């Protein structure tokens, strides 16, 4: 009568993957190389400009994520957060990448990987709390 015990048809979530054209990929790679050079120069020239370095590494990480260079993107985002704690686009993307890595570890039955990325996601939540409280 009410259908309490009937199986519901689950619809598959479709994840749309945006394909980049060759020109877009080439432009991103070129921009990525320029950002690496700028970041290296900024680190050597004036290590006091931490917010600028954080911004450079965040942009670099976003580009690497678009090019599906996941491990490099994670490393760049982590460097960005080392220089300055923010909860912008880089924070959101890093959280998404950590979640993807955690899901991949779960599919592979890798308990250590699951634990590692759950811990990293907890650290990200702590960063959000710190930034929110400190304003």
Secondary structure by P-SEA (a helix, b strand, c coil): ccccccccccccbbbbbbbbcaaaaaaaaaaaaaaaaaaaaaaaccccaaaaaaaaaaaaaaaaaaacaaaaaaaaaaaaaaacccccaaaaaaaaaaaaaaaaaaaaccaaaaaaaaaaaaaaaaaaaaaaaac
